């Protein structure tokens, strides 16, 4: 009997030792992870702290992530050291000259010009992949600015609609999300856009502004993107045919905003709209909150758009609103919880066929 039970005791002992070692190893890893995270949160390097606080405070629905670890005083200190100072003045439309290119130039000023202009003849748009150290996305060059306009949900002040629904109804070639909207519980139905909304020459909404900088972002009757801190009446008098109200303004008349730190907006999915001096319109979409693309800050947006020759540019609503649809197909990686990761939204930038 003794001989039979002896091997079993030895096996149990070995198993217990293995389990003990595994528990010790896992505990050590967990302690190391917590220690590393604490070092990032409270250590001498403020880059992660700035990223954490500005990203959390900008999302609105996740502000608790900042308040859990930092005092109100520390949060305000970080927000004050990360901000954006917009260029003064409004767009000078005389400086924008809409051109047509052959698309067969032998030489280009740089790779960015080549990306936009090469093989562009006869095309309505071109999709250019964008990649940085922490982000991935798409720049869409639209060659005819007269085709760019604002579309809205059919149920303004009642509920928003998915971008795919609106793009299909409008028979749009390209569609991106537009300005922000009233979202007091951070889970609204996208019914009420902030600020001025002009669509096809008509004022369709004029609710309170979002207080995110910027102002009216729109196209005039001569198809030039204009940025200005105007009322609805002032915008219409200036011949604005399609517009939303959002910001901040990133580039005005070729002059970029002065960005302190990361601009105060943290790192997240981003949407921006711009126009070059030659009239080509740029839609910029940056994925975020996924493993392959954390997102972009205001510095990144300015840098990308500067590289591609933007003369006037503005930030649009980002985060879970960032969406790009081409021929009714979702191109980017939306991160909202709705169907296909799409939020119901009130306003959109469209490119007609």
Buried (B, 14 or more C-beta within 10 A) or exposed (E): EEEEEEEEEEEEEEEEEEEEEEEEEEEEEEEEEEEEEEEBBEEEEEEBBBBBBBBBBBBEEBBEBBBEBBEEEBBEBBBEBBBBEBBEEBBBBEEBEBEEBEBEEEEEEEEBBEBBBBEBEEEBBBBBEBEBEBBBBBBBBBBBBBBBBBBBBEBBEEBBBBBBBBBBEBEBBBBBBBBBBBBEEEEBBBBBBBBBBBBEEEBBBBBEBBEBBBBBBBBBEEBBBBBBBBEBEBBBEBBBBBBBBBBBBBBBBBBBBEBBBBBBBBBBBBBBBBBBBBBBBBBBBBBBBEEEBBBBBBBBBBBBBBBBBBBBBBBBBBBBBBBBBBEBEBBBBBBBEEEEBBBBBBBBBBBBE
